[in-house]
């Protein structure tokens, strides 16, 4: 097991994973906890307890989780028998989340570990369950008074956090009626990604960028979150969600906040979250009568992609034959404050698009070129900062440079910082970072209740307009494209184009 060379290590902790036998735990949560263990970040005393209705013995449950580690973990080889040591901390509690009496087993596990360790542990309840189960679980936990220690007991709630503004308010009201706000961790795994976290370092640790990070120098901002896969086996869920709900309301708006927020005076959790809330409050609310000017929706049809015939969304399992659900969404936002007044933020996301990529583009205004000869203007390009979150993790700055020769000819060139090229150690997965923060009681990268509600307020005019006006042109884009033509028109009307990176083999590093 690797040594943890800093003090970021929780005290004794019990982690309860509701939905312990489900996909999220097998694919993400236990692999993340296992990697934290290997890296020396888990407490000296800890227990991981999966709960669920499946009839597992401890050994069978551990075997189920080991299969997930071998398939999904960034570390698949157990070279030093680390798994043998780690699995001793794992157990399974068969219980029905609807039955209050079953929660006595949770209380006993906490009590037994407290006696064994000689101290009251941190208790983390991770709700990796369907949204409709969250209210019952939270209510039953509170009835047992398991959460009386407000400083050491936390509840982690997965997205989606509500289906719309009203349901989000109701869920917030329920949870804050049972727990203190500082006990509630609304998780968005995007915020745990290394490159997303690096946005704050890039902006506020470098005098090079922050003075020009405003409307005086920036022409526009783009955020693209594209996937090459369709909805796969999640058609039933996606019918209730759609791209705008599934991606824009949470992931993309949170990334937008990190790009647009004011400089914090500290990295204390509420200070960072206050700055993000300020951004969300400043986003211009779109009038329902003007939604078509600011938002575009799409749905993929059938077609060939990478040599494979793909189904249309309406042919996917669990999807209605005449479904109007959006599998693509593009929106133009404005932030009405002094820093960003008049600067458009273009965002887009979708399924079955040309590339799997998450890209943030800061497009600067053109420098004046009157002093340069005509040949220089042929390849004139404005400066651009591109932050690639996936699949490559890098940051590239495009600037103008003189081409060798006797004439003043310019070429745009890229200065590139690549995580893989600069650091030998593997980057932690997003869930590793966020689970460690939750165990430490650091809520910086988790959404506060007011942030969730404001984010819903931002997109509700679009959602309500789309729901009241069924689409007449679905499906309107082919697999392997960049979405519907209207998405190109959305940005082209402003004299701009969507930015994509060339394939890695064609990039000039």
Buried (B, 14 or more C-beta within 10 A) or exposed (E): EEEEEEEEBBBBBBBBBBBBBBEBBBBBBBBBBBBBBBBBBBBEBBBBBBBBEBEBEBEEBBEBBBEBBBEBBBBEEBEEEBBEEBBEBBBBBBBEBEEBEBBEBBEEBBEEBBEEBEEBBBBBBBBBBEBEBBBBBBBBBBEBEBBEEEEBBBBBBBBBBBBBBEBBBEBBEBBEEBBEEBBBBBBBBBBBBBBBBBBBEBBBEEEEBEEBBEBEBBBBBBBBBBBBEBBEEBBEBBBEBBBBBBBBBBBBBBBBBBBBBBEBEEEEBBEBBBBBBBBBBBBEEBEEEEBEEBBBBBBBBBBEBEEEEBBBBBBBEEBEEEBBBBBBBBBBBBBEBEBBEEBBBBBBBBBBBBBEBBBBBBBBBEBEEEEBEEEBEEEEBBBBBBBBBBEBBBBBBBBBEEEEEEEEBBEBBBEBBBBEEEEEEEBBBBBBBBBBBBBBBBBBBBBBBBBBBBBBBBBBBBBBBBEEEEBEEBBBBBBBBBBBBBBBEBBEEEEBEBBBBEEEEEEEE
